[in-house]
Amino acid sequence: MQPHIRIPGNSSPSPPASPIRSPRYGHRPKSIPGVRFSSPSRSQQPSRSLPQRVAWLFLSILLRRQGVFLFAPLLYISGMLLYMGSVKFDVVPIIKHRPAPGSLYRSPQLYHMLRPNMDADNSSADAISTIWKHAHKGGDWVPCTNRTAGELPESNGYLYVEANGGLNQQRTSICNAVAVAGFLNATLVIPNFHFHSIWRDPSKFSDIYDEEFFIKALENDVRVVNKVPGYIMERFDNNLSNVYNFRVKALAPVRYYRDAVLPKLLEEKVIRISPFANRLSPDVPPPVQRLRCLANYEALRFNRPILSLGQELVSRMKEHSTTNGGKYVSVHLRFEEDMVAFSCCVFDGGDQEKNDMNAAREKGWRGKFTKPGRVIRPGSIRINGKCPLTPLEVGLMLRGMGFDKSTSIYLASGKIYDAERTMAPLLEMFPYVQTKETLASEEELAPFKNYSSRMAAIDYTVCLHSEVFVTTQGGNFPHFLTGHRRYLYGGHSKMIRPDKRKLALIFDNPNIGWKNFKRQMYSMRSHSDTKGFELKRPSDSIYTSPCPDCMCRRNNTNNSR
């Protein structure tokens, strides 16, 4: 019996060797009896073109002579050297950088593109009479800053504050001082207005507000006096700078005044807080908030000279607006030289504008914008909606919103930068533009001419009574007007507040077309109408949102918050 072998040897027959079929070797397979191999003839092979033959020959050489690949780096370097020898290195290639959408001021180009269709458009409705569709959808709200009755308890001492800033920042200080004095059961001394190097207005409280009316309106809630009694000031050598001064942090809660300020007030009988702008949190208990409302919306009234001229200008604006039922649009236009300079935005004034802005920044802020390492990106500022709207852009926006050339416009503004050039497009779109300088005579304006706060108070009065108020840059002026208009008009501000980020993109598109432009502007107008009524949120200010802290919803039976 043959044993089992795991690894077979030569004892078993092997199969015949396979024929070599590699194309590299030209051997024909061995002949097999009974099998006939046929070789393809030339006529059966597909014909090749000359380029194909050359490529086939080149590949055959490379495959047979693989050492040629060793010379490939040398060939590549030689080719690069030949190419570099043909390039002139004294010519630097220009790389065109495309600016981001909305980063450039292209509104003049857009105006020239849209103007023919704008002038030919007769489809605009009476915008000033139909603009507010949501004025009563928030409900019927009425002021409810009811004054208390009865005598006040004995005072804990005197509170003296220094109000800093411009007109409306000072207004914040006054209202907060009334609220703090009422909370501390202190007697409020008429606030002193701190002279500021920017506004340069030496006006006192009585130069702007009706002091007697202010004291009378608060008499049942907070005691107000003109000055600290002499017998107390004798302890401080009749010098208020010797009185203990609290450095209160911004937006301090009422508990800080209770825990830190009240004990010192009881001890000294008079305390000073300087500066005092924004030194009280917007979120305070209802009794304290009511005092704020009472001060801002009822007790603070402009003095007789300012109020008389302001009301006279309102009457003159209504006379100029007879074609629109006495209704006019007021615009807070912030295109003064200092605002343009501070924004660091670039417009279309060229080298002259650049030189003017550099000089204005150095004069007003002395090196603030030229500090080492500070980078100013005008394009990014514009994209983020931080550039002030130009007169041209205001005109484009209002025409797109449906206001026609017959609309009367009141401009609340300082001296417009390069007014002859920048105001021309606005006057083309709206010929009936007025300012306090055009409505009033030089004699009427003379008592207020050199006082920025008094001039701002006149603008405030005319804007307060307009059918539409347009804000273009933000700040304390529109901040207070928003709340005051809501207080007067049933909770609706009747204000247009454009989305300046969207405007930057729209104004940067000269191919937008008039119909598309109008559609975008109408959408923005409708959004302002919808946002006209808003209830105050915890972090909001009563100076902007008086509902529901300063106003009550009225129903058929009684008032309820």
C-alpha positions as CSV (number, residue, x, y, z in Angstrom):
1,M,0.0,0.0,0.0
2,Q,1.4,3.3,-1.0
3,P,1.8,5.8,2.0
4,H,0.0,9.2,2.1
5,I,2.5,12.0,1.3
6,R,1.5,15.6,2.3
7,I,4.1,17.2,0.0
8,P,4.1,15.5,-3.4
9,G,7.4,14.9,-5.1
10,N,8.3,14.0,-8.6
11,S,6.6,10.6,-8.5
12,S,3.3,12.1,-9.8
13,P,3.0,13.5,-13.3
14,S,3.1,17.3,-13.8
15,P,0.8,19.2,-16.1
16,P,2.4,20.8,-19.3
17,A,3.9,24.3,-18.9
18,S,1.7,27.2,-19.9
19,P,2.7,29.1,-23.0
20,I,4.3,32.6,-22.5
21,R,1.7,35.2,-23.5
22,S,3.5,38.4,-22.4
23,P,3.5,41.1,-25.2
24,R,7.1,41.8,-24.3
25,Y,8.3,38.5,-25.7
26,G,7.6,37.7,-29.3
27,H,7.4,33.9,-28.9
28,R,4.6,32.1,-30.5
29,P,2.9,29.4,-28.5
30,K,4.1,25.9,-29.0
31,S,2.1,24.0,-31.6
32,I,-0.5,21.6,-30.4
33,P,-1.5,18.7,-32.6
34,G,-4.9,19.3,-34.1
35,V,-5.0,23.0,-33.2
36,R,-4.4,25.7,-35.8
37,F,-3.4,29.2,-34.7
38,S,-4.3,32.1,-37.0
39,S,-2.2,35.3,-36.8
40,P,-4.0,38.6,-37.6
41,S,-3.1,40.1,-40.9
42,R,-2.3,43.7,-41.5
43,S,-5.6,44.3,-43.2
44,Q,-7.5,43.3,-40.0
45,Q,-5.6,45.7,-37.7
46,P,-7.3,49.1,-37.2
47,S,-5.5,51.9,-39.0
48,R,-3.8,54.6,-36.8
49,S,-3.4,58.3,-37.6
50,L,0.0,59.9,-37.5
51,P,-0.4,61.5,-34.0
52,Q,-1.5,58.2,-32.6
53,R,1.5,56.5,-34.1
54,V,3.9,59.1,-32.7
55,A,2.2,58.8,-29.2
56,W,2.4,55.0,-29.4
57,L,6.1,55.1,-30.4
58,F,6.8,57.6,-27.5
59,L,5.1,55.4,-25.0
60,S,6.9,52.3,-26.3
61,I,10.2,54.0,-25.8
62,L,9.3,55.0,-22.3
63,L,8.2,51.5,-21.4
64,R,11.3,49.9,-22.9
65,R,13.7,52.6,-21.5
66,Q,12.3,53.3,-18.1
67,G,15.5,55.1,-17.1
68,V,14.3,58.1,-19.0
69,F,12.2,59.0,-16.0
70,L,15.3,59.7,-14.1
71,F,15.8,62.8,-16.4
72,A,12.2,64.1,-15.8
73,P,13.2,66.4,-12.9
74,L,16.1,67.8,-15.0
75,L,13.7,68.4,-17.9
76,Y,11.2,70.1,-15.6
77,I,13.8,72.4,-14.1
78,S,15.2,73.3,-17.5
79,G,11.7,74.2,-18.7
80,M,11.1,76.4,-15.7
81,L,14.4,78.2,-16.2
82,L,13.5,78.9,-19.8
83,Y,10.1,80.2,-18.8
84,M,11.5,82.4,-16.0
85,G,14.0,83.8,-18.4
86,S,11.1,85.1,-20.6
87,V,9.3,86.9,-17.7
88,K,10.0,90.5,-16.7
89,F,10.2,90.7,-13.0
90,D,9.9,94.5,-13.0
91,V,6.2,94.1,-13.7
92,V,4.1,93.2,-10.7
93,P,0.9,91.3,-11.5
94,I,-2.2,93.2,-10.5
95,I,-4.7,91.3,-8.3
96,K,-8.1,92.9,-8.5
97,H,-9.9,92.9,-5.2
98,R,-13.7,93.0,-5.4
99,P,-15.2,94.9,-2.5
100,A,-17.8,93.2,-0.3
101,P,-21.4,94.1,-1.1
102,G,-22.6,97.1,0.7
103,S,-19.1,98.3,1.6
104,L,-18.9,101.3,-0.8
105,Y,-21.0,104.4,-1.1
106,R,-22.7,104.0,-4.5
107,S,-26.0,105.8,-3.7
108,P,-25.3,108.6,-6.3
109,Q,-25.0,106.0,-9.1
110,L,-28.2,104.3,-7.9
111,Y,-30.0,107.7,-7.8
112,H,-29.1,108.4,-11.4
113,M,-30.2,105.0,-12.5
114,L,-33.6,105.2,-10.7
115,R,-34.5,108.9,-11.2
116,P,-36.1,108.6,-14.7
117,N,-38.5,105.8,-13.4
118,M,-39.0,107.6,-10.1
119,D,-40.1,110.8,-11.8
120,A,-42.3,108.9,-14.2
121,D,-44.0,106.9,-11.5
122,N,-47.5,108.2,-10.8
123,S,-48.7,105.1,-8.9
124,S,-47.7,106.2,-5.4
125,A,-50.6,106.5,-3.0
126,D,-51.0,109.2,-0.5
127,A,-48.4,107.7,1.8
128,I,-48.6,110.2,4.6
129,S,-52.3,109.5,5.1
130,T,-52.2,105.8,4.7
131,I,-48.9,104.8,6.3
132,W,-50.1,103.8,9.8
133,K,-52.2,100.7,9.6
134,H,-51.2,99.2,13.0
135,A,-51.7,102.4,15.1
136,H,-54.5,100.9,17.1
137,K,-53.8,97.2,16.9
138,G,-52.0,97.3,20.2
139,G,-55.1,98.5,22.0
140,D,-56.2,101.9,23.2
141,W,-53.5,103.1,25.7
142,V,-53.7,106.3,27.7
143,P,-51.2,108.0,30.1
144,C,-51.6,107.0,33.7
145,T,-48.9,108.7,35.7
146,N,-51.4,109.7,38.4
147,R,-50.0,112.1,41.0
148,T,-50.4,111.2,44.7
149,A,-52.4,113.3,47.1
150,G,-51.6,114.2,50.7
151,E,-48.5,115.5,52.5
152,L,-45.1,114.1,52.3
153,P,-43.2,112.8,55.3
154,E,-40.3,114.7,56.8
155,S,-37.3,114.7,54.4
156,N,-34.2,112.7,55.1
157,G,-31.9,115.3,53.6
158,Y,-30.9,117.0,50.3
159,L,-29.9,115.3,47.1
160,Y,-27.7,117.3,44.7
161,V,-26.8,115.9,41.3
162,E,-24.8,117.1,38.3
163,A,-26.4,116.2,34.9
164,N,-23.8,115.7,32.1
165,G,-24.1,115.3,28.4
166,G,-26.4,116.9,25.8
167,L,-30.1,117.8,26.1
168,N,-31.5,114.3,26.3
169,Q,-28.7,112.8,28.3
170,Q,-29.4,115.6,30.9
171,R,-33.1,114.6,30.7
172,T,-32.2,111.1,31.8
173,S,-30.3,112.5,34.8
174,I,-33.2,114.6,35.8
175,C,-35.7,111.8,35.7
176,N,-33.4,109.4,37.5
177,A,-32.7,112.0,40.2
178,V,-36.5,112.5,40.8
179,A,-36.9,108.7,41.1
180,V,-33.9,108.3,43.5
181,A,-35.0,111.3,45.6
182,G,-38.5,109.9,46.0
183,F,-37.1,106.4,46.9
184,L,-34.8,107.9,49.5
185,N,-37.4,110.4,50.8
186,A,-34.9,113.2,50.0
187,T,-35.4,116.7,48.9
188,L,-34.1,117.2,45.3
189,V,-32.1,120.2,44.5
190,I,-32.7,121.5,41.0
191,P,-30.0,119.6,39.0
192,N,-26.9,121.4,37.8
193,F,-26.0,121.0,34.2
194,H,-22.3,120.2,33.7
195,F,-20.6,122.1,30.9
196,H,-19.3,119.7,28.2
197,S,-16.5,120.5,25.8
198,I,-18.4,118.9,22.8
199,W,-21.8,120.6,23.2
200,R,-20.3,123.8,24.7
201,D,-23.7,124.9,26.1
202,P,-23.6,126.8,29.4
203,S,-27.4,126.7,29.8
204,K,-28.9,126.1,33.2
205,F,-32.0,124.2,34.1
206,S,-34.3,127.2,33.9
207,D,-32.8,128.2,30.5
208,I,-34.4,125.1,29.0
209,Y,-37.2,123.9,31.3
210,D,-40.0,125.6,33.1
211,E,-38.6,125.4,36.6
212,E,-41.8,126.5,38.4
213,F,-43.9,124.0,36.6
214,F,-41.4,121.2,37.4
215,I,-41.6,121.9,41.1
216,K,-45.3,122.3,41.1
217,A,-45.9,119.0,39.1
218,L,-43.9,117.0,41.7
219,E,-45.0,118.7,44.9
220,N,-47.1,115.7,46.1
221,D,-44.4,113.1,45.2
222,V,-41.0,114.7,45.6
223,R,-39.9,117.9,47.3
224,V,-37.8,120.1,44.9
225,V,-35.9,123.3,45.9
226,N,-33.6,125.7,44.1
227,K,-30.7,125.4,46.5
228,V,-29.5,123.8,49.7
229,P,-30.4,125.9,52.8
230,G,-27.7,128.1,54.1
231,Y,-27.6,126.7,57.6
232,I,-26.6,123.3,56.1
233,M,-24.1,124.8,53.6
234,E,-22.3,126.6,56.4
235,R,-20.9,123.2,57.6
236,F,-19.2,122.9,54.1
237,D,-18.0,126.5,53.9
238,N,-20.8,127.3,51.4
239,N,-19.0,125.2,48.8
240,L,-20.8,122.2,47.2
241,S,-17.5,120.7,46.2
242,N,-16.9,120.0,49.9
243,V,-20.1,117.9,50.1
244,Y,-19.5,114.2,50.1
245,N,-19.7,112.9,46.5
246,F,-20.8,109.4,45.6
247,R,-19.3,107.8,42.6
248,V,-22.2,105.6,41.7
249,K,-21.7,102.9,39.1
250,A,-23.8,103.0,35.9
251,L,-27.2,101.3,36.1
252,A,-27.0,100.8,39.8
253,P,-30.0,99.0,41.4
254,V,-32.2,100.7,44.0
255,R,-30.8,98.5,46.8
256,Y,-27.4,100.2,46.3
257,Y,-29.1,103.6,47.1
258,R,-30.8,102.0,50.1
259,D,-27.8,100.3,51.5
260,A,-25.0,102.7,50.6
261,V,-26.4,106.1,49.9
262,L,-29.3,106.4,52.5
263,P,-27.1,105.9,55.6
264,K,-24.7,108.7,54.4
265,L,-27.7,110.9,53.6
266,L,-29.1,110.5,57.1
267,E,-25.7,111.3,58.6
268,E,-24.7,114.3,56.4
269,K,-28.2,115.6,55.5
270,V,-26.9,116.5,52.1
271,I,-25.0,114.4,49.5
272,R,-23.8,114.9,46.0
273,I,-23.7,112.5,43.1
274,S,-21.6,113.5,40.1
275,P,-21.8,112.5,37.3
276,F,-25.4,111.2,37.3
277,A,-26.3,110.1,33.8
278,N,-27.6,106.5,33.6
279,R,-26.9,105.9,37.3
280,L,-30.1,104.0,38.0
281,S,-31.1,100.7,36.6
282,P,-34.0,100.6,34.1
283,D,-35.6,97.8,36.1
284,V,-36.9,99.3,39.3
285,P,-40.0,98.7,41.6
286,P,-43.3,100.2,40.2
287,P,-43.4,103.1,42.7
288,V,-40.0,104.2,41.6
289,Q,-40.7,103.7,38.0
290,R,-43.9,105.8,38.3
291,L,-41.8,108.8,39.5
292,R,-39.6,108.4,36.4
293,C,-42.7,108.5,34.2
294,L,-44.1,111.5,36.0
295,A,-40.9,113.4,35.7
296,N,-40.3,112.7,32.0
297,Y,-43.8,112.9,30.5
298,E,-45.5,115.4,32.9
299,A,-43.1,117.5,34.9
300,L,-40.4,118.3,32.4
301,R,-41.8,121.0,30.1
302,F,-39.7,123.4,28.0
303,N,-39.7,127.0,29.2
304,R,-42.0,129.6,27.7
305,P,-39.6,131.0,25.0
306,I,-38.6,127.6,23.7
307,L,-42.2,126.2,23.8
308,S,-43.7,129.2,22.1
309,L,-41.3,129.2,19.2
310,G,-41.5,125.4,18.8
311,Q,-45.3,125.5,18.7
312,E,-45.2,128.4,16.2
313,L,-42.9,126.4,13.9
314,V,-45.4,123.4,14.2
315,S,-48.2,125.8,13.0
316,R,-46.0,127.0,10.1
317,M,-45.2,123.4,9.1
318,K,-48.9,122.6,9.0
319,E,-49.6,125.6,6.9
320,H,-46.9,124.4,4.4
321,S,-48.7,121.0,4.4
322,T,-52.2,122.0,3.4
323,T,-52.2,119.7,0.4
324,N,-51.7,116.8,2.8
325,G,-54.2,117.9,5.4
326,G,-51.6,119.7,7.5
327,K,-49.6,116.5,8.0
328,Y,-45.8,116.6,7.6
329,V,-42.8,114.3,7.9
330,S,-39.9,115.1,10.3
331,V,-36.5,113.7,9.8
332,H,-33.7,113.6,12.3
333,L,-30.7,114.0,9.9
334,R,-27.3,113.4,11.4
335,F,-25.0,114.5,8.6
336,E,-23.1,117.2,10.4
337,E,-19.3,117.4,10.0
338,D,-18.6,116.0,13.5
339,M,-20.9,113.0,13.0
340,V,-19.5,112.2,9.6
341,A,-16.0,112.4,11.1
342,F,-16.8,110.3,14.1
343,S,-18.4,107.6,12.0
344,C,-15.1,107.1,9.9
345,C,-17.3,106.4,6.9
346,V,-16.2,107.3,3.4
347,F,-18.6,109.1,1.0
348,D,-18.2,110.8,-2.3
349,G,-16.3,113.9,-1.4
350,G,-12.9,112.8,-2.5
351,D,-9.7,114.3,-1.2
352,Q,-11.5,117.4,0.1
353,E,-13.7,115.2,2.3
354,K,-10.7,113.2,3.5
355,N,-8.8,116.3,4.6
356,D,-11.9,117.8,6.2
357,M,-12.6,114.6,8.2
358,N,-9.0,114.2,9.4
359,A,-9.0,117.8,10.6
360,A,-12.4,117.4,12.3
361,R,-11.2,114.2,14.1
362,E,-8.1,115.8,15.3
363,K,-9.9,118.9,16.5
364,G,-12.7,117.1,18.3
365,W,-11.0,113.9,19.6
366,R,-7.2,114.7,19.4
367,G,-5.4,111.4,18.4
368,K,-8.2,109.0,19.3
369,F,-8.4,107.8,15.7
370,T,-4.7,107.8,15.0
371,K,-3.5,105.7,18.0
372,P,-0.9,103.1,17.1
373,G,-2.5,99.8,16.2
374,R,-6.0,101.2,15.6
375,V,-7.4,99.9,12.3
376,I,-10.4,101.7,10.8
377,R,-12.3,99.7,8.2
378,P,-14.9,102.1,6.5
379,G,-16.3,99.2,4.4
380,S,-17.1,97.1,7.5
381,I,-18.7,100.1,9.2
382,R,-21.0,100.6,6.3
383,I,-22.0,97.0,6.0
384,N,-22.9,96.9,9.7
385,G,-25.2,99.9,9.2
386,K,-23.2,102.3,11.3
387,C,-22.8,105.0,8.7
388,P,-25.1,108.1,8.9
389,L,-27.6,108.2,6.1
390,T,-26.8,111.0,3.6
391,P,-29.5,113.5,2.5
392,L,-29.6,111.7,-0.9
393,E,-30.2,108.3,0.8
394,V,-33.0,109.7,3.0
395,G,-34.7,111.1,-0.1
396,L,-34.3,107.8,-2.0
397,M,-35.7,105.9,0.9
398,L,-38.8,108.1,1.4
399,R,-39.6,108.2,-2.3
400,G,-39.4,104.5,-2.4
401,M,-41.8,104.3,0.5
402,G,-44.4,106.2,-1.4
403,F,-43.9,109.8,-0.3
404,D,-44.2,112.1,-3.4
405,K,-42.7,115.5,-4.2
406,S,-45.6,117.3,-2.5
407,T,-44.6,116.0,0.9
408,S,-43.5,118.6,3.4
409,I,-40.4,117.6,5.3
410,Y,-38.9,119.2,8.5
411,L,-35.2,118.5,9.0
412,A,-34.0,118.4,12.6
413,S,-30.3,118.8,12.2
414,G,-27.3,120.8,12.9
415,K,-25.1,122.3,10.1
416,I,-25.1,119.8,7.3
417,Y,-21.6,118.9,6.0
418,D,-21.0,120.4,2.5
419,A,-24.6,121.3,2.4
420,E,-24.7,122.9,-1.0
421,R,-23.6,119.7,-2.7
422,T,-25.0,117.0,-0.4
423,M,-28.5,118.6,0.0
424,A,-29.0,119.1,-3.7
425,P,-30.4,115.6,-4.5
426,L,-32.8,115.7,-1.5
427,L,-34.2,119.0,-2.7
428,E,-34.7,117.6,-6.2
429,M,-36.8,114.8,-4.8
430,F,-38.5,116.9,-2.1
431,P,-38.7,120.6,-2.9
432,Y,-40.7,121.4,0.3
433,V,-37.9,120.8,2.8
434,Q,-37.9,123.1,5.9
435,T,-35.6,123.7,8.8
436,K,-35.9,125.9,11.9
437,E,-33.6,128.3,10.1
438,T,-36.0,128.6,7.1
439,L,-39.2,128.6,9.1
440,A,-38.1,131.2,11.7
441,S,-36.5,134.6,11.2
442,E,-33.1,135.5,12.5
443,E,-34.6,137.6,15.2
444,E,-36.8,134.7,16.4
445,L,-33.8,132.4,16.6
446,A,-31.3,134.9,18.0
447,P,-31.9,134.0,21.7
448,F,-31.2,130.3,21.0
449,K,-28.6,130.5,18.2
450,N,-25.4,129.8,20.2
451,Y,-26.9,127.2,22.6
452,S,-27.0,123.7,21.2
453,S,-29.4,122.3,23.8
454,R,-32.0,125.1,23.3
455,M,-31.8,124.6,19.5
456,A,-32.3,120.9,20.0
457,A,-35.3,121.6,22.2
458,I,-36.9,123.5,19.3
459,D,-36.3,120.6,16.9
460,Y,-37.7,118.2,19.5
461,T,-40.9,120.1,19.7
462,V,-41.5,120.2,15.9
463,C,-40.6,116.5,15.5
464,L,-42.9,115.5,18.4
465,H,-46.0,116.8,16.6
466,S,-45.3,115.5,13.1
467,E,-47.4,112.8,11.5
468,V,-44.3,110.7,10.6
469,F,-40.9,110.8,12.4
470,V,-37.8,109.3,10.6
471,T,-34.7,108.5,12.5
472,T,-31.5,107.9,10.6
473,Q,-28.7,107.4,13.0
474,G,-29.9,106.6,16.6
475,G,-28.9,108.4,19.7
476,N,-30.7,110.0,22.6
477,F,-32.8,112.4,20.5
478,P,-34.8,109.7,18.7
479,H,-34.6,107.5,21.8
480,F,-36.7,110.0,23.8
481,L,-38.9,111.0,20.9
482,T,-39.9,107.4,20.4
483,G,-41.3,107.1,23.9
484,H,-42.8,110.6,24.0
485,R,-44.6,110.0,20.7
486,R,-45.9,106.7,22.0
487,Y,-47.1,108.5,25.2
488,L,-49.0,111.0,23.0
489,Y,-50.3,108.8,20.3
490,G,-51.9,105.9,22.1
491,G,-48.8,103.7,22.4
492,H,-47.7,103.9,18.7
493,S,-44.6,105.8,17.9
494,K,-45.5,106.7,14.3
495,M,-41.8,106.4,13.5
496,I,-39.8,105.0,10.6
497,R,-36.7,103.3,11.7
498,P,-34.9,101.8,8.7
499,D,-32.8,98.7,8.7
500,K,-29.5,100.3,7.7
501,R,-27.8,97.0,7.1
502,K,-30.3,96.2,4.4
503,L,-30.1,99.7,3.1
504,A,-26.4,99.4,2.6
505,L,-26.9,96.4,0.4
506,I,-29.8,97.9,-1.5
507,F,-28.0,101.2,-2.2
508,D,-24.9,99.2,-3.4
509,N,-27.0,97.6,-6.2
510,P,-27.3,100.0,-9.2
511,N,-29.2,97.3,-11.1
512,I,-32.0,96.8,-8.6
513,G,-34.7,98.6,-10.7
514,W,-37.3,101.0,-9.5
515,K,-40.1,98.4,-8.9
516,N,-37.9,96.1,-6.9
517,F,-36.5,99.1,-5.0
518,K,-40.0,100.2,-4.1
519,R,-41.0,96.7,-3.0
520,Q,-38.0,96.7,-0.6
521,M,-38.8,100.2,0.8
522,Y,-42.5,99.3,1.3
523,S,-41.5,96.2,3.2
524,M,-39.2,98.3,5.5
525,R,-42.0,100.9,6.0
526,S,-44.5,98.1,6.9
527,H,-42.0,96.7,9.4
528,S,-41.7,100.1,11.1
529,D,-45.5,100.3,11.3
530,T,-45.6,96.9,12.9
531,K,-42.9,97.8,15.5
532,G,-44.5,101.1,16.3
533,F,-46.3,99.6,19.3
534,E,-44.1,97.6,21.7
535,L,-44.5,96.7,25.3
536,K,-41.6,97.4,27.5
537,R,-39.3,94.4,28.2
538,P,-37.3,94.1,31.4
539,S,-34.1,95.6,29.9
540,D,-35.9,98.4,28.0
541,S,-36.2,102.0,29.1
542,I,-39.4,103.9,29.9
543,Y,-38.0,106.7,27.8
544,T,-38.5,104.5,24.7
545,S,-41.2,102.1,25.8
546,P,-43.7,103.7,28.2
547,C,-46.2,100.9,28.0
548,P,-47.2,99.5,30.4
549,D,-45.2,101.3,33.2
550,C,-46.4,104.8,32.2
551,M,-49.6,104.0,30.3
552,C,-52.7,102.0,30.9
553,R,-54.9,100.1,28.6
554,R,-58.4,101.7,28.4
555,N,-61.6,99.6,28.2
556,N,-65.2,100.4,28.5
557,T,-65.3,100.6,32.3
558,N,-62.0,101.6,33.8
559,N,-58.3,101.9,33.3
560,S,-56.1,98.8,33.9
561,R,-52.5,98.1,33.3
